[in-house]
Amino acid sequence: MAEEPFTITMMQELFSDQTPDMSNEWYTYIRDHLGVTLDVNFVPTQSYVDKITTTIASGALPMVIAANSSVLKNQGILDMIDDG
């Protein structure tokens, strides 16, 4: 019996109107060859910094948060990260 894939949760900025097809060749390769499933919460660009702030404050963090320059320049987010 094959093991269940390891799931990586993450938050990623969405740069388009549509979320990527998570069943495409790239994601399928990661799952089938690396044994990893990506559970991605795509957040529209205009609300990304606010969503990160809310997520950090809630304590319900994904394993990975993609940080763009807007995130890295936001002092409130940097303070929350420094505070643990």
C-alpha positions in Angstrom: 0.0 0.0 0.0 1.4 3.4 -1.0 1.8 6.0 1.7 -0.4 9.1 1.7 1.4 12.2 0.3 2.8 14.7 2.8 0.7 17.9 2.7 2.3 21.3 2.7 -0.1 24.1 3.5 0.7 27.5 2.1 -0.7 31.0 1.3 0.2 32.5 -2.1 -0.6 35.8 -3.7 -2.9 35.4 -6.7 -1.7 37.5 -9.6 -4.6 36.7 -12.0 -8.3 36.4 -12.1 -8.3 32.6 -11.9 -6.6 30.2 -9.5 -4.1 27.8 -11.1 -5.2 24.3 -12.0 -3.9 22.2 -9.2 -4.3 19.1 -11.3 -1.9 20.3 -13.9 1.3 18.5 -14.9 3.6 20.4 -12.5 1.5 19.8 -9.4 0.8 16.2 -10.4 4.6 15.6 -10.8 5.3 17.0 -7.3 2.6 14.7 -5.8 3.5 11.6 -7.7 7.3 11.8 -7.7 8.0 13.7 -4.5 5.1 12.4 -2.4 4.0 15.9 -1.5 0.6 17.5 -1.9 0.4 21.3 -2.0 -2.7 22.8 -0.3 -2.5 26.4 -1.5 -4.7 29.2 -0.3 -4.5 31.7 -3.2 -5.3 35.3 -2.1 -6.0 38.1 -4.5 -3.2 40.7 -4.7 -5.3 43.6 -3.4 -6.1 41.9 -0.1 -2.9 39.9 0.4 -1.2 42.0 3.1 -4.5 42.2 5.0 -5.0 38.5 4.8 -1.5 37.8 6.1 -2.0 40.2 9.0 -5.2 38.5 9.9 -3.7 35.0 9.5 -0.7 35.8 11.7 -3.0 37.4 14.4 -5.3 34.3 14.4 -2.4 31.9 15.0 -3.7 29.5 12.4 -0.7 29.7 10.1 0.0 27.7 7.1 3.5 26.0 6.8 4.5 28.5 4.1 3.6 32.1 3.5 4.9 33.6 0.2 6.3 37.1 1.2 6.5 39.7 -1.5 8.0 43.2 -1.1 4.7 44.6 0.3 4.8 42.0 3.0 8.4 42.5 3.8 7.9 46.3 4.0 4.9 46.1 6.3 6.1 47.0 9.8 3.0 45.5 11.5 3.7 42.1 9.9 7.4 42.3 10.8 6.6 43.1 14.4 4.2 40.2 14.6 6.9 37.9 13.2 9.4 39.2 15.7 7.0 38.7 18.6 6.7 35.0 17.6 
